[in-house]
Amino acid sequence: MKLCVVSEYNYTFDEFEAVVKEKGEEISTFISDFELVKVNDHKSIVLFNCTNMEAMQAFMITPEMKQWDDTPI
């Protein structure tokens, strides 16, 4: 399933990109054809093909990812 996700965050784009790269191996188990596009220093667009939606959902609700989502913009 091809998806496009717009993310806004209080971190910088470079910090966001670093987390994405750090999680690369784990993310690659459920995502292929991945591209991260910078909109500005606090917003990006991720284009990707999700090969396993259940695995992506499980990843997104981990304590670490929930903490990232709960950080105020």
ABEGO torsion letter per residue (X at the ends): XBBBBBBBBABBAAAAAAAAAAAAAAAAAABBGBBBBBABAABBBBBBBBABAAAAAAAAABAAAAAAAABBX
